[in-house]
Amino acid sequence: MDDVNLSYDELVADALAAADAMRRWDFDYLEGRTSTDPLPWSYPNLARDAISRSRRLLDMDTGGGEVLASLAPLPPHTVATEGWEPNIRVARERLEPLGVEVRRAHGETLPVEDGEFDLVLNRHAAFDVAEVWRALAPGGHFLMQQVGSRNDLELNAALGAPPALEPDSDTCAGAVAGLERQGFQVLEAVEAFPAVRFHNIAEVVYQLTIVSWQAPGFDVTRYDAKLRELDRRIRAEGPLVVHNHRYIIRAVKPDDAP
């Protein structure tokens, strides 16, 4: 599709149709459309390194299992949790042939035994730090990459919409403090704000429709005037540049932890 020659209404209709057709959590529609600067770390590389020293792995909120499957070979005892019903089926189809048990999650309470794992992975999933602590055996490691509360705030500004969260409510420093209060020893903590470029209004509409918590109550009718204004701005000035907010933390439950 030649997006350059499409009208505002055609672009918005295309984005909404793609969002409505989505059957699993993915951003395939944006592949090759938006461009994102790289992070200063590689989550897959860090995860593979940790997995190479693990025999009992938990992957929290695995989605459709795409990321976890890409990290194979996996430890002999590997469990993935997922709470969204459409993803559970997809994850089981993908991961069970690899020997992974997919367990249904309910909120932030983990369906695991105390001390069942020596490694917990978490990529962009909400969690209860006490539950992660409970899931890990003494000496176990926790690797997480999170989306911080300053994520893509330029989208909210362009719409005149308030941010979903207070800008400093979820940061690397705050997460480190929470882990340390629980008793974890933090080995590494890095925060980054890579630029993302939206080249047309369809990309913006798709992003805000799928990531519904970025601008709560987002609707193309409600924000029609602002979206049309943004469409004109992108066509005249070039891509809308926003900044992701990401941080990664490696932590360990001490060997002498009760």
Salt bridges, closest charged atoms under 4 A:
ASP3 OD2 - ARG33 NH1 3.12
ASP9 OD1 - ARG228 NH2 2.98
ASP26 OD2 - ARG24 NH1 3.65
ASP28 OD2 - ARG24 NH2 3.26
ASP37 OD1 - ARG197 NH1 3.09
ASP49 OD2 - ARG53 NH1 2.92
GLU66 OE2 - ARG24 NH1 2.97
GLU66 OE2 - ARG94 NH1 3.73
GLU85 OE1 - ARG104 NH1 2.31
GLU93 OE2 - ARG89 NH1 3.49
GLU101 OE2 - ARG103 NE 3.14
ASP114 OD1 - ARG134 NH1 2.80
GLU116 OE2 - HIS77 NE2 2.88
GLU116 OE2 - ARG103 NH2 2.89
GLU131 OE1 - ARG134 NH2 2.92
GLU154 OE2 - HIS243 ND1 2.73
ASP168 OD1 - ARG150 NH2 3.08
GLU188 OE1 - ARG250 NE 2.81
GLU191 OE2 - HIS245 NE2 2.58
ASP224 OD1 - ARG228 NE 2.98
ASP231 OD2 - ARG235 NE 3.03
